[in-house]
Amino acid sequence: MNEKYGPVAEADVAQWHRSADVVVVGLGAAGACAALEAANVGADVLALERASGGGGASALSEGIFYLGGGTAVQQACGFHDDPDSMFRFLRASMSTDDEKLRAFCDGGVEHHGWLESHGVPFERRALKSKAVASHTGEGLLTTGNEYAYPFRDLVPPVPRGHQTTASEDDHGGAVAMRALLTAVERSSVRVAYDARVDALVIDSHGRVCGVQVRIDGQDQYVQAIRGVIIATGSFNCNESMTTHYLPLVSKVATPLGTPANDGAGIQLGLSVGATTENMSGALVTSSIYPPDQLIKGIVVNREGQRFTAEDVYHGRLGNCIEQQPDQVAYLILDEKTFAYPTSGRHPLVGVWETIVEAEEVLGLPRGALEETLNEYNSDVEFGEDRQFHKHQDWLQPLVPPFAAFDISFRNSGYNFIGLGGLRSNEYGQALVDSGEPLPGLYAVGACAAHLSANGAEYGSGLSLGPGSFFGRRAGRHAAESRQAGSDATVR
């Protein structure tokens, strides 16, 4: 444990320099939503942001919020959804606990309305093609595995990726954060920028009752009468932590985030006895689409064998590649399906007139790719991918000449985000090893463990969606909790 993160005993605090009912640490999407909700129910809120402005990694994102249950956007675009359908899909596709998942699904419609009421814009148009994000203004996308096997057979598939309307100058994440930060400015929330929290303060009963913060070169102590909400982002850009928890991924992929995504919030929580969850989980991605015609090709490993349906979400594909020998994979195309991927950085290996030539250059076992292609083309003729059940929309025979893109981990410019963090419950309360809440402490956003344990479970928007949702839940829960300790003397 890095000792710079404390903790500090309340008995050693000579003076509280500031005080608030609720102290929010970090002002990205989760932190902004926590602060707004706490203030909305009457709490005095102080937000501490160590950068010179809010936004964090949320502002760098595409602005996709995974939400559902029958939002106004879904209805306007002609899609029927309800909380039970959303729950059944996510329950089938991920391993998180029922309480958090049920709360998220039941509250999706209200939360979407809340975001719009605070200025976050979503167009009432759906993107029909398969894409990582919309760059043409659509507000609804399929951003997970809803249409992939086996999920499409378990629950009627509907899109749930709600993308913030981008402007000419900014992508969706910046637009969303500008709206939320404007709402914070107009609220009663007090904000201190260039304020780095270095330690949590705990009372004699082990309750978190404040923070030690560095402002203007001076250490100050801020009392939190009802609770501290940590919303400091992920640990992606902490090389020591990623090397420890994600040894393979950190060697072959580039972290997504800002330099402030250094795991400080996780370290703060650990210092007072909070526990972590799923620290080895990651989303590793370098999409093969758009253009979506590339999905009509096949993906094989170094043995020349398919190992997944090609129409799965790009994070699920990345997770499957991670499990292949040496994380080697190739996208095999023919003349009709050929195009250059525009999202990833996959190098073109070559173009060949025969399968034998392709196998030789790719270093595949002789006859392996030929056998795979024969089996695949036979399934296409039959009308069903009997091996991996790729949707019929993407089935097309592959004939010479052939081309291959290298989509292996080490050659394709993969990016990653860690999905682990502090363990929390459906109210955002940080938990100890026993599963009980740690009094006075909350963890939301990317410093908390995601709903998704790995890329196979992930869908775009499952950071901003749950992060903002549970940020609000934590803000309200902290604001409405019983006051602990002595009354604040400094405001």
Beta strands, then each sheet from edge to edge (+ up, - down):
strand 1: 8-9
strand 2: 18-25
strand 3: 45-48
strand 4: 64-66
strand 5: 140-141
strand 6: 161-163
strand 7: 190-192
strand 8: 195-202
strand 9: 208-215
strand 10: 218-230
strand 11: 253-255
strand 12: 276-277
strand 13: 282-285
strand 14: 298-300
strand 15: 330-334
strand 16: 348-352
strand 17: 402-406
strand 18: 414-418
strand 19: 421-422
strand 20: 429-431
strand 21: 437-443
sheet 1: 1+ 8+ 9- 10+ 2+ 3+ 7+
sheet 2: 1+ 8+ 9- 10+ 21+ 20-
sheet 3: 4+ 6- 5+
sheet 4: 11+ 18+ 13-
sheet 5: 12+ 19-
sheet 6: 14+ 15- 17+ 16-
end
